[in-house]
Amino acid sequence: MPNHCVAFGCSNSSNKHSISTFHFPKDLALRKQWILNVKRTRDHWKGPTSSSVICSCHFTEDSFEESLKHYQSFSIKRKRKLKPNAIPTIFKRQCESDVEEPKSKRRNAVEKRKKHRV
């Protein structure tokens, strides 16, 4: 079962296309910074569990060891690797990968009949 991102408003998991997830670091100073950044948008969050993860959309591009653009050009799937000192800094209401296109308004049967009569 995939773990979902703990950031507020984000439900990304590692089984989504081009999304990687990362467990909280063991280094206490770095872990504390990750926790503080998550709590900026989740006031009552009690902290990470052993299965808590943050997805790749909360990190800047320079937080990763290598760019995936090279691998994607060859259709090679690879998990992104964080630099040892990377800190999640991008916390929006929703990650860009979660934003869906607005659904078009459905027409009811009466509207459809009126259109066909014209």
ZAGU-785956 format. One record per atom (N, C-alpha, C, CB): residue in three letters; x, y, z; atom name. Coordinates in steps of 0.2 Angstrom, whole numbers, plus 5000, padded with zeros to 4 digits. Glycine has a CB too. Layout:
REC  aa east north   up at
REC ALA    X     Y    Z CA
...
This chain:
REC  aa east north   up at
REC MET 5004  4994 5000  N
REC MET 5000  5000 5000 CA
REC MET 5004  5006 5000  C
REC MET 4995  5000 5006 CB
REC PRO 5003  5011 4995  N
REC PRO 5008  5017 4995 CA
REC PRO 5006  5022 5001  C
REC PRO 5007  5020 4988 CB
REC ASN 5012  5025 5003  N
REC ASN 5011  5030 5008 CA
REC ASN 5009  5037 5004  C
REC ASN 5017  5031 5012 CB
REC HIS 5005  5041 5007  N
REC HIS 5003  5047 5004 CA
REC HIS 5006  5053 5008  C
REC HIS 4995  5048 5005 CB
REC CYS 5008  5058 5004  N
REC CYS 5011  5064 5006 CA
REC CYS 5008  5067 5012  C
REC CYS 5012  5069 5001 CB
REC VAL 5012  5069 5017  N
REC VAL 5009  5072 5023 CA
REC VAL 5007  5079 5023  C
REC VAL 5013  5070 5029 CB
REC ALA 5010  5083 5018  N
REC ALA 5009  5090 5017 CA
REC ALA 5001  5091 5016  C
REC ALA 5013  5092 5011 CB
REC PHE 4999  5097 5019  N
REC PHE 4992  5099 5019 CA
REC PHE 4990  5100 5012  C
REC PHE 4991  5106 5023 CB
REC GLY 4984  5097 5010  N
REC GLY 4981  5098 5004 CA
REC GLY 4984  5093 4998  C
REC GLY 4981  5105 5001 CB
REC CYS 4989  5089 5000  N
REC CYS 4992  5085 4995 CA
REC CYS 4991  5078 4996  C
REC CYS 5000  5086 4995 CB
REC SER 4989  5074 4991  N
REC SER 4988  5067 4992 CA
REC SER 4992  5063 4988  C
REC SER 4980  5065 4991 CB
REC ASN 4997  5065 4985  N
REC ASN 5002  5062 4981 CA
REC ASN 5005  5055 4984  C
REC ASN 5007  5066 4978 CB
REC SER 5006  5050 4980  N
REC SER 5009  5044 4982 CA
REC SER 5014  5042 4977  C
REC SER 5004  5039 4984 CB
REC SER 5018  5038 4979  N
REC SER 5024  5036 4974 CA
REC SER 5021  5032 4968  C
REC SER 5029  5032 4978 CB
REC ASN 5015  5030 4968  N
REC ASN 5013  5026 4962 CA
REC ASN 5010  5031 4957  C
REC ASN 5007  5021 4964 CB
REC LYS 5010  5037 4958  N
REC LYS 5008  5042 4953 CA
REC LYS 5014  5043 4948  C
REC LYS 5006  5049 4956 CB
REC HIS 5012  5045 4942  N
REC HIS 5018  5046 4937 CA
REC HIS 5022  5052 4939  C
REC HIS 5014  5047 4930 CB
REC SER 5028  5051 4939  N
REC SER 5034  5056 4940 CA
REC SER 5034  5059 4947  C
REC SER 5033  5061 4935 CB
REC ILE 5031  5055 4952  N
REC ILE 5031  5058 4959 CA
REC ILE 5035  5053 4963  C
REC ILE 5023  5058 4961 CB
REC SER 5040  5055 4966  N
REC SER 5043  5051 4971 CA
REC SER 5042  5053 4978  C
REC SER 5051  5052 4970 CB
REC THR 5042  5049 4983  N
REC THR 5041  5051 4990 CA
REC THR 5047  5049 4994  C
REC THR 5035  5047 4993 CB
REC PHE 5048  5053 4999  N
REC PHE 5054  5053 5004 CA
REC PHE 5052  5052 5011  C
REC PHE 5058  5059 5002 CB
REC HIS 5055  5048 5014  N
REC HIS 5053  5047 5022 CA
REC HIS 5057  5053 5025  C
REC HIS 5056  5040 5024 CB
REC PHE 5055  5054 5031  N
REC PHE 5058  5060 5035 CA
REC PHE 5065  5057 5037  C
REC PHE 5054  5061 5041 CB
REC PRO 5070  5062 5036  N
REC PRO 5077  5060 5038 CA
REC PRO 5078  5058 5045  C
REC PRO 5082  5066 5036 CB
REC LYS 5084  5054 5046  N
REC LYS 5085  5052 5053 CA
REC LYS 5090  5057 5056  C
REC LYS 5089  5045 5052 CB
REC ASP 5093  5061 5053  N
REC ASP 5097  5067 5056 CA
REC ASP 5092  5071 5059  C
REC ASP 5101  5071 5050 CB
REC LEU 5093  5072 5066  N
REC LEU 5089  5076 5070 CA
REC LEU 5088  5083 5068  C
REC LEU 5091  5076 5077 CB
REC ALA 5093  5087 5066  N
REC ALA 5092  5094 5064 CA
REC ALA 5088  5095 5058  C
REC ALA 5099  5097 5064 CB
REC LEU 5090  5090 5053  N
REC LEU 5086  5091 5046 CA
REC LEU 5079  5088 5047  C
REC LEU 5090  5086 5041 CB
REC ARG 5078  5083 5051  N
REC ARG 5071  5081 5053 CA
REC ARG 5067  5086 5056  C
REC ARG 5071  5075 5057 CB
REC LYS 5070  5090 5061  N
REC LYS 5066  5095 5064 CA
REC LYS 5064  5101 5059  C
REC LYS 5071  5098 5069 CB
REC GLN 5069  5102 5054  N
REC GLN 5067  5107 5049 CA
REC GLN 5061  5105 5045  C
REC GLN 5073  5109 5045 CB
REC TRP 5061  5099 5043  N
REC TRP 5056  5096 5039 CA
REC TRP 5049  5096 5042  C
REC TRP 5057  5088 5037 CB
REC ILE 5049  5095 5049  N
REC ILE 5043  5095 5053 CA
REC ILE 5041  5102 5054  C
REC ILE 5045  5092 5060 CB
REC LEU 5045  5107 5055  N
REC LEU 5043  5114 5055 CA
REC LEU 5040  5116 5049  C
REC LEU 5049  5118 5057 CB
REC ASN 5043  5114 5043  N
REC ASN 5040  5116 5037 CA
REC ASN 5033  5113 5036  C
REC ASN 5045  5115 5031 CB
REC VAL 5032  5107 5037  N
REC VAL 5025  5104 5037 CA
REC VAL 5020  5107 5041  C
REC VAL 5026  5096 5038 CB
REC LYS 5023  5109 5047  N
REC LYS 5018  5112 5052 CA
REC LYS 5016  5119 5051  C
REC LYS 5021  5112 5059 CB
REC ARG 5019  5122 5046  N
REC ARG 5017  5129 5044 CA
REC ARG 5010  5129 5041  C
REC ARG 5022  5132 5039 CB
REC THR 5008  5123 5038  N
REC THR 5002  5122 5035 CA
REC THR 4997  5117 5038  C
REC THR 5003  5120 5027 CB
REC ARG 5000  5114 5043  N
REC ARG 4996  5109 5047 CA
REC ARG 4998  5110 5054  C
REC ARG 4998  5102 5045 CB
REC ASP 4994  5115 5057  N
REC ASP 4995  5117 5064 CA
REC ASP 4995  5111 5069  C
REC ASP 4990  5122 5066 CB
REC HIS 4990  5107 5069  N
REC HIS 4989  5102 5074 CA
REC HIS 4992  5095 5072  C
REC HIS 4981  5101 5074 CB
REC TRP 4996  5095 5067  N
REC TRP 5000  5089 5065 CA
REC TRP 5004  5087 5071  C
REC TRP 5004  5090 5059 CB
REC LYS 5004  5080 5073  N
REC LYS 5008  5078 5078 CA
REC LYS 5015  5076 5077  C
REC LYS 5004  5072 5081 CB
REC GLY 5017  5076 5071  N
REC GLY 5023  5074 5069 CA
REC GLY 5023  5068 5065  C
REC GLY 5028  5073 5075 CB
REC PRO 5029  5066 5062  N
REC PRO 5029  5060 5057 CA
REC PRO 5029  5053 5061  C
REC PRO 5036  5061 5053 CB
REC THR 5027  5049 5057  N
REC THR 5027  5042 5060 CA
REC THR 5032  5038 5055  C
REC THR 5020  5038 5059 CB
REC SER 5033  5032 5057  N
REC SER 5038  5028 5053 CA
REC SER 5036  5028 5045  C
REC SER 5039  5021 5055 CB
REC SER 5030  5029 5044  N
REC SER 5028  5028 5037 CA
REC SER 5026  5035 5034  C
REC SER 5021  5024 5037 CB
REC SER 5027  5040 5037  N
REC SER 5026  5047 5034 CA
REC SER 5031  5049 5029  C
REC SER 5026  5052 5040 CB
REC VAL 5028  5052 5023  N
REC VAL 5032  5054 5018 CA
REC VAL 5030  5060 5015  C
REC VAL 5032  5048 5012 CB
REC ILE 5035  5064 5012  N
REC ILE 5034  5070 5008 CA
REC ILE 5035  5069 5001  C
REC ILE 5038  5076 5011 CB
REC CYS 5031  5071 4996  N
REC CYS 5032  5070 4989 CA
REC CYS 5037  5075 4986  C
REC CYS 5025  5070 4986 CB
REC SER 5039  5073 4980  N
REC SER 5044  5077 4977 CA
REC SER 5042  5084 4975  C
REC SER 5046  5073 4971 CB
REC CYS 5035  5085 4974  N
REC CYS 5033  5092 4972 CA
REC CYS 5034  5097 4978  C
REC CYS 5026  5091 4970 CB
REC HIS 5036  5095 4983  N
REC HIS 5037  5100 4989 CA
REC HIS 5045  5102 4989  C
REC HIS 5035  5097 4996 CB
REC PHE 5049  5100 4985  N
REC PHE 5056  5101 4984 CA
REC PHE 5058  5105 4978  C
REC PHE 5060  5095 4985 CB
REC THR 5062  5110 4979  N
REC THR 5064  5114 4973 CA
REC THR 5069  5109 4968  C
REC THR 5068  5120 4975 CB
REC GLU 5069  5111 4962  N
REC GLU 5073  5107 4957 CA
REC GLU 5080  5106 4959  C
REC GLU 5073  5110 4950 CB
REC ASP 5083  5111 4963  N
REC ASP 5090  5110 4965 CA
REC ASP 5091  5106 4971  C
REC ASP 5093  5117 4966 CB
REC SER 5086  5103 4974  N
REC SER 5086  5099 4980 CA
REC SER 5088  5091 4978  C
REC SER 5079  5099 4983 CB
REC PHE 5087  5090 4971  N
REC PHE 5089  5083 4969 CA
REC PHE 5096  5083 4966  C
REC PHE 5084  5081 4963 CB
REC GLU 5098  5077 4967  N
REC GLU 5105  5075 4964 CA
REC GLU 5106  5076 4957  C
REC GLU 5108  5069 4967 CB
REC GLU 5101  5074 4953  N
REC GLU 5102  5074 4946 CA
REC GLU 5095  5076 4943  C
REC GLU 5105  5068 4943 CB
REC SER 5095  5079 4937  N
REC SER 5089  5080 4934 CA
REC SER 5086  5074 4931  C
REC SER 5090  5086 4929 CB
REC LEU 5080  5074 4931  N
REC LEU 5077  5068 4928 CA
REC LEU 5075  5069 4920  C
REC LEU 5070  5066 4931 CB
REC LYS 5077  5075 4918  N
REC LYS 5075  5077 4911 CA
REC LYS 5079  5072 4906  C
REC LYS 5077  5084 4909 CB
REC HIS 5085  5071 4908  N
REC HIS 5090  5066 4904 CA
REC HIS 5087  5059 4904  C
REC HIS 5097  5066 4907 CB
REC TYR 5084  5057 4909  N
REC TYR 5082  5050 4909 CA
REC TYR 5075  5050 4906  C
REC TYR 5081  5047 4916 CB
REC GLN 5071  5055 4907  N
REC GLN 5064  5055 4904 CA
REC GLN 5065  5056 4896  C
REC GLN 5060  5061 4906 CB
REC SER 5070  5059 4893  N
REC SER 5070  5059 4886 CA
REC SER 5071  5052 4883  C
REC SER 5076  5063 4884 CB
REC PHE 5074  5047 4887  N
REC PHE 5075  5040 4885 CA
REC PHE 5069  5036 4888  C
REC PHE 5081  5038 4887 CB
REC SER 5064  5039 4891  N
REC SER 5058  5035 4894 CA
REC SER 5061  5030 4899  C
REC SER 5055  5031 4888 CB
REC ILE 5066  5032 4903  N
REC ILE 5068  5028 4908 CA
REC ILE 5065  5030 4915  C
REC ILE 5076  5028 4909 CB
REC LYS 5062  5026 4918  N
REC LYS 5059  5028 4925 CA
REC LYS 5064  5027 4930  C
REC LYS 5053  5023 4926 CB
REC ARG 5065  5032 4934  N
REC ARG 5070  5032 4940 CA
REC ARG 5067  5036 4945  C
REC ARG 5076  5035 4937 CB
REC LYS 5068  5034 4951  N
REC LYS 5066  5037 4957 CA
REC LYS 5071  5043 4958  C
REC LYS 5066  5033 4964 CB
REC ARG 5068  5049 4960  N
REC ARG 5073  5054 4961 CA
REC ARG 5076  5054 4968  C
REC ARG 5069  5061 4961 CB
REC LYS 5082  5056 4968  N
REC LYS 5086  5056 4974 CA
REC LYS 5088  5062 4977  C
REC LYS 5093  5052 4973 CB
REC LEU 5086  5063 4983  N
REC LEU 5087  5070 4986 CA
REC LEU 5094  5071 4988  C
REC LEU 5083  5071 4993 CB
REC LYS 5097  5077 4988  N
REC LYS 5103  5079 4991 CA
REC LYS 5103  5078 4998  C
REC LYS 5105  5086 4989 CB
REC PRO 5108  5077 5002  N
REC PRO 5108  5075 5009 CA
REC PRO 5105  5081 5013  C
REC PRO 5115  5074 5011 CB
REC ASN 5106  5087 5011  N
REC ASN 5104  5093 5015 CA
REC ASN 5097  5096 5012  C
REC ASN 5109  5098 5015 CB
REC ALA 5093  5092 5008  N
REC ALA 5087  5095 5005 CA
REC ALA 5082  5096 5010  C
REC ALA 5085  5090 5000 CB
REC ILE 5078  5101 5010  N
REC ILE 5073  5103 5014 CA
REC ILE 5067  5105 5010  C
REC ILE 5075  5109 5019 CB
REC PRO 5061  5102 5012  N
REC PRO 5055  5103 5008 CA
REC PRO 5053  5111 5009  C
REC PRO 5049  5098 5009 CB
REC THR 5052  5115 5004  N
REC THR 5050  5122 5005 CA
REC THR 5044  5124 5001  C
REC THR 5056  5126 5003 CB
REC ILE 5041  5120 4997  N
REC ILE 5036  5122 4993 CA
REC ILE 5029  5119 4996  C
REC ILE 5037  5119 4985 CB
REC PHE 5025  5123 4999  N
REC PHE 5019  5120 5002 CA
REC PHE 5014  5125 5000  C
REC PHE 5020  5120 5010 CB
REC LYS 5010  5122 4995  N
REC LYS 5004  5126 4992 CA
REC LYS 4998  5122 4995  C
REC LYS 5004  5126 4985 CB
REC ARG 4992  5125 4993  N
REC ARG 4986  5122 4995 CA
REC ARG 4985  5115 4991  C
REC ARG 4980  5126 4993 CB
REC GLN 4987  5115 4985  N
REC GLN 4988  5108 4981 CA
REC GLN 4994  5109 4977  C
REC GLN 4981  5107 4977 CB
REC CYS 4997  5103 4976  N
REC CYS 5003  5102 4972 CA
REC CYS 5000  5103 4965  C
REC CYS 5006  5095 4973 CB
REC GLU 5005  5105 4960  N
REC GLU 5003  5106 4953 CA
REC GLU 5000  5099 4950  C
REC GLU 5008  5109 4949 CB
REC SER 5003  5094 4952  N
REC SER 5001  5087 4950 CA
REC SER 4994  5085 4952  C
REC SER 5006  5082 4952 CB
REC ASP 4991  5088 4957  N
REC ASP 4985  5086 4959 CA
REC ASP 4979  5091 4956  C
REC ASP 4984  5087 4967 CB
REC VAL 4981  5096 4954  N
REC VAL 4976  5101 4951 CA
REC VAL 4973  5098 4945  C
REC VAL 4979  5108 4949 CB
REC GLU 4966  5097 4945  N
REC GLU 4963  5094 4939 CA
REC GLU 4960  5100 4935  C
REC GLU 4958  5089 4942 CB
REC GLU 4958  5098 4929  N
REC GLU 4955  5103 4925 CA
REC GLU 4948  5103 4927  C
REC GLU 4955  5100 4917 CB
REC PRO 4945  5109 4927  N
REC PRO 4938  5110 4930 CA
REC PRO 4933  5106 4925  C
REC PRO 4936  5117 4930 CB
REC LYS 4929  5102 4928  N
REC LYS 4924  5098 4924 CA
REC LYS 4919  5103 4921  C
REC LYS 4920  5093 4928 CB
REC SER 4917  5101 4914  N
REC SER 4913  5105 4911 CA
REC SER 4906  5104 4914  C
REC SER 4913  5103 4903 CB
REC LYS 4902  5109 4913  N
REC LYS 4895  5108 4916 CA
REC LYS 4891  5103 4912  C
REC LYS 4891  5115 4916 CB
REC ARG 4888  5099 4915  N
REC ARG 4883  5094 4912 CA
REC ARG 4877  5097 4910  C
REC ARG 4883  5088 4916 CB
REC ARG 4875  5096 4904  N
REC ARG 4868  5098 4902 CA
REC ARG 4863  5093 4904  C
REC ARG 4868  5100 4895 CB
REC ASN 4857  5096 4906  N
REC ASN 4852  5091 4907 CA
REC ASN 4848  5089 4901  C
REC ASN 4847  5094 4913 CB
REC ALA 4843  5085 4901  N
REC ALA 4840  5083 4895 CA
REC ALA 4836  5088 4892  C
REC ALA 4835  5077 4897 CB
REC VAL 4833  5093 4896  N
REC VAL 4829  5098 4893 CA
REC VAL 4833  5103 4889  C
REC VAL 4825  5102 4899 CB
REC GLU 4839  5104 4891  N
REC GLU 4844  5109 4887 CA
REC GLU 4846  5105 4881  C
REC GLU 4850  5110 4891 CB
REC LYS 4847  5099 4881  N
REC LYS 4849  5095 4875 CA
REC LYS 4843  5095 4870  C
REC LYS 4851  5088 4877 CB
REC ARG 4837  5094 4872  N
REC ARG 4831  5094 4867 CA
REC ARG 4830  5101 4864  C
REC ARG 4825  5092 4871 CB
REC LYS 4831  5106 4868  N
REC LYS 4831  5113 4865 CA
REC LYS 4836  5114 4860  C
REC LYS 4831  5118 4871 CB
REC LYS 4842  5112 4861  N
REC LYS 4847  5113 4856 CA
REC LYS 4846  5109 4850  C
REC LYS 4854  5111 4859 CB
REC HIS 4843  5103 4850  N
REC HIS 4842  5099 4844 CA
REC HIS 4836  5102 4840  C
REC HIS 4840  5092 4846 CB
REC ARG 4831  5106 4843  N
REC ARG 4826  5109 4840 CA
REC ARG 4828  5114 4836  C
REC ARG 4820  5111 4845 CB
REC VAL 4833  5118 4837  N
REC VAL 4835  5124 4834 CA
REC VAL 4838  5122 4827  C
REC VAL 4839  5128 4838 CB
